[in-house]
Amino acid sequence: MDLPSAYRIIKIDHDVAASAAGKLYRREDPYMLFVQEGTAEVQIQISRVHLRQNSVLLGESRSVHRVLQISDNFRGYMVVYKPTYLQKLGIKLNKLKVFQHFRSYLKDTTVFPANEVQLICNQLAVLDQLPKEIPFFEEISDHLFSGFIYTFAGSMLRQEQAGNYRLNRQEEITFRFVQDVAAHFKTERKLSFYADRQHMTVRHLSAVVKTVTGKSAQEIMAEFLMNEAKILLEKTKLTISEIAGQLRFSDAYAFSHFFKKHSGVSPKQYRLP
């Protein structure tokens, strides 16, 4: 795997983030964001996430996000990576439980100690500035990236051991529900499908999700569909009928009715400049 395609390090400031403000984006690969200074508010999938100095955020593959607000002094680093690259390096993040307690739709971002964020950002700066023409560039890059990952994993495990991100039973149920919706929202519209996957009644699942998120299960399912519809309307030239087909609506009329119900405008109106 070419290193340029294995990972990307993006140095983010106010101008970089502000240029994307208000627009929906989908990153095909997972990412990590480390905030050195400033504040921001972003939409990740179905929730708003508040970022501040020393915040750390993980984004999953194909997650939809939008920058809502950002301070003038915002700066930090984003790392976008291929999961296959971590496998190549022999890194098993799931076994380290790095991702387990870190989902933006259940918990806000965590805040690391300032010295740990600075250490991580220093490692990323070295990686970003590594001259590609030096001998053994790939081997050096692999080792530096592995060092960064394990530094980050160590910080995450300290957070977990301190009890900062342990999910209670209701949060675990909601976490599983949102994961299932993210995977199946195009094809499964009945709440009974998601309740059956957790061996519980629709009533119980609905009550738990409402308690944890403040939203009904149906609202969460609709938000996933709306995000996908907006991405397709904004980023593709597909016709309304083709988008309706991709999202498994019976026809363009059914899709348009659903879209207007949840946004207040028709798909055609939403697409206008």
C-alpha positions in Angstrom: 0.0 0.0 0.0 1.4 3.4 -1.0 1.9 5.6 2.1 0.1 8.6 0.6 -3.0 6.4 0.3 -2.4 4.7 3.7 -3.0 7.8 5.7 -3.3 11.6 5.5 -2.3 14.2 8.1 -4.3 17.4 7.8 -3.3 20.5 9.7 -6.5 22.3 10.5 -7.0 26.0 11.3 -10.0 28.3 11.2 -9.7 29.0 7.5 -9.5 25.4 6.6 -12.5 24.4 8.7 -14.5 27.5 7.9 -14.2 26.8 4.1 -16.3 23.7 4.8 -18.8 25.3 7.2 -22.4 24.5 6.6 -21.8 21.8 4.0 -22.4 18.1 4.5 -19.4 15.8 3.9 -18.9 12.1 4.1 -15.4 10.7 4.8 -15.0 7.2 3.3 -12.2 6.4 5.8 -12.1 6.7 9.6 -10.3 9.6 11.2 -9.0 11.1 14.4 -9.2 14.8 15.3 -7.0 16.4 18.0 -7.9 20.0 19.0 -4.9 22.1 20.2 -6.7 25.4 20.6 -10.1 27.0 20.2 -13.7 25.6 20.0 -16.0 24.2 17.4 -19.4 22.6 17.1 -19.9 19.9 14.5 -22.6 17.6 13.4 -21.5 13.9 13.3 -24.2 11.6 11.9 -27.2 12.5 14.0 -25.7 14.5 16.9 -24.0 17.8 17.6 -20.5 17.5 19.1 -18.8 20.3 21.0 -15.0 20.5 20.6 -12.7 22.5 22.8 -9.0 22.7 23.6 -7.5 19.2 24.0 -10.6 17.5 22.8 -10.2 14.2 20.8 -12.8 12.9 18.4 -12.9 9.7 16.4 -15.0 9.5 13.2 -16.0 6.2 11.7 -15.9 5.1 8.0 -18.6 6.8 5.9 -19.7 9.1 8.7 -21.5 12.2 7.6 -20.4 15.5 9.2 -20.9 19.2 9.0 -19.0 22.1 10.6 -21.6 24.3 12.4 -19.5 26.8 14.3 -15.8 27.4 14.7 -13.7 29.9 16.7 -11.1 32.2 15.0 -8.3 30.6 17.0 -9.1 27.0 16.2 -6.2 24.8 15.3 -5.4 21.1 15.4 -4.6 17.9 13.5 -6.8 15.4 11.7 -5.5 11.9 10.7 -7.5 10.1 8.0 -6.3 6.5 7.6 -7.1 3.2 5.9 -8.0 0.4 8.4 -6.0 -2.0 6.2 -2.9 0.1 6.9 -3.3 -0.6 10.6 -3.7 -4.3 9.9 -0.5 -4.1 7.8 1.3 -2.7 10.8 -0.1 -5.4 13.1 -2.2 -2.9 15.1 -5.4 -4.3 16.7 -7.2 -1.2 17.8 -10.4 -3.1 18.7 -8.5 -5.3 21.0 -7.1 -2.3 22.7 -10.8 -1.1 23.2 -9.8 2.2 21.7 -13.1 2.7 19.9 -15.5 1.0 22.2 -16.4 3.9 24.4 -15.9 6.8 22.0 -19.0 7.3 19.9 -20.1 10.8 19.4 -23.8 10.0 19.3 -23.7 8.7 22.9 -20.9 10.7 24.5 -19.4 14.1 23.9 -15.7 14.1 23.0 -13.2 13.4 25.7 -10.6 15.9 26.8 -7.0 14.6 27.2 -4.4 16.1 29.5 -2.7 19.0 27.7 0.7 17.3 27.7 -0.7 14.2 26.1 -2.4 16.1 23.3 0.8 18.1 22.7 2.9 14.9 22.5 0.5 13.4 20.0 0.5 16.6 17.9 4.3 16.7 18.0 4.4 13.1 16.6 2.0 14.1 13.8 4.0 17.2 13.0 7.1 15.0 12.6 5.2 12.5 10.4 3.8 15.3 8.3 7.2 16.9 7.7 9.1 13.7 7.0 10.8 14.1 3.6 9.6 11.4 1.2 12.9 11.3 -0.6 15.0 10.1 2.4 16.2 6.4 2.4 13.9 4.0 4.1 11.1 6.5 4.1 8.4 3.8 4.2 10.0 1.9 7.1 10.5 5.1 9.1 7.0 6.3 8.4 5.5 2.9 9.5 7.4 3.0 12.8 6.5 6.7 13.5 2.8 6.0 12.7 2.8 2.9 15.0 4.3 5.1 17.7 1.6 7.7 17.3 -1.1 5.0 17.4 0.2 3.4 20.6 0.7 6.8 22.3 -3.0 7.6 21.5 -4.1 4.1 22.6 -2.3 4.5 25.9 -4.1 7.8 26.5 -7.4 6.2 25.6 -6.9 3.3 28.0 -6.0 5.7 30.8 -9.3 7.4 30.2 -11.1 4.1 30.3 -9.4 2.9 33.4 -10.4 6.1 35.1 -14.0 5.3 34.3 -14.5 8.3 32.1 -16.1 6.4 29.2 -17.8 3.3 30.6 -21.3 2.8 29.1 -24.2 1.8 31.3 -26.6 -0.8 30.1 -29.0 1.7 28.5 -26.2 3.4 26.6 -25.0 0.0 25.4 -28.4 -0.8 24.0 -28.6 2.6 22.3 -25.1 2.3 21.0 -26.0 -1.1 19.4 -29.2 0.4 18.0 -27.4 3.3 16.3 -24.8 1.0 14.9 -27.5 -1.3 13.5 -29.3 1.7 11.9 -26.1 3.0 10.4 -25.6 -0.4 8.7 -29.2 -1.2 7.7 -31.2 2.1 7.4 -31.5 1.8 3.6 -33.2 -1.6 3.7 -34.8 -1.9 7.2 -37.4 0.6 8.1 -39.3 -1.4 10.8 -38.3 -0.9 14.4 -39.1 -4.6 15.1 -36.0 -5.5 13.0 -33.7 -3.6 15.4 -35.5 -4.8 18.5 -35.2 -8.4 17.4 -31.4 -8.0 16.9 -31.2 -7.2 20.6 -33.8 -9.8 21.7 -36.1 -7.2 23.2 -39.5 -5.7 22.6 -40.1 -2.7 20.4 -41.5 -0.9 23.4 -38.5 -1.4 25.5 -36.0 -0.4 22.8 -38.0 2.7 22.1 -38.1 3.7 25.7 -34.3 3.2 26.2 -33.4 5.1 23.0 -35.6 8.0 24.0 -34.1 8.1 27.5 -30.5 8.1 26.3 -30.8 10.4 23.3 -33.9 12.5 23.9 -35.1 11.4 20.4 -37.4 8.6 19.3 -36.0 5.6 17.5 -38.0 6.6 14.5 -36.5 10.1 14.5 -33.0 8.6 14.6 -33.8 6.3 11.6 -35.3 9.2 9.7 -32.2 11.3 10.4 -29.9 8.7 8.9 -32.1 8.6 5.8 -32.2 12.4 5.6 -28.4 12.7 5.9 -28.0 10.2 3.1 -30.6 11.9 0.9 -28.9 15.3 1.4 -25.5 13.9 0.5 -26.9 12.4 -2.7 -28.7 15.6 -3.6 -25.7 17.8 -2.9 -22.8 15.7 -4.2 -24.3 13.7 -7.1 -26.1 14.4 -10.3 -28.6 11.5 -9.7 -32.2 12.3 -10.6 -34.8 12.4 -7.8 -36.2 9.1 -9.0 -32.7 7.5 -9.0 -32.1 8.8 -5.4 -35.5 7.4 -4.4 -34.4 4.0 -5.8 -31.1 4.0 -4.0 -32.8 4.7 -0.7 -35.4 2.0 -1.4 -38.5 4.2 -1.6 -41.3 2.9 -3.7 -41.2 5.9 -6.1 -40.1 9.5 -6.4 -43.4 10.7 -4.9 -42.9 8.7 -1.7 -39.3 9.9 -1.3 -40.3 13.6 -2.0 -43.1 13.3 0.6 -40.7 11.9 3.2 -38.0 14.5 2.5 -40.5 17.5 2.7 -42.0 16.1 5.9 -38.6 16.1 7.6 -37.0 19.2 6.0 -39.8 21.5 5.1 -38.8 21.7 1.4 -38.9 19.3 -1.5 -35.8 17.5 -2.8 -35.9 19.7 -5.9 -36.1 22.9 -3.8 -33.2 21.6 -1.6 -31.1 21.1 -4.6 -31.4 24.6 -5.9 -28.3 26.8 -5.5 
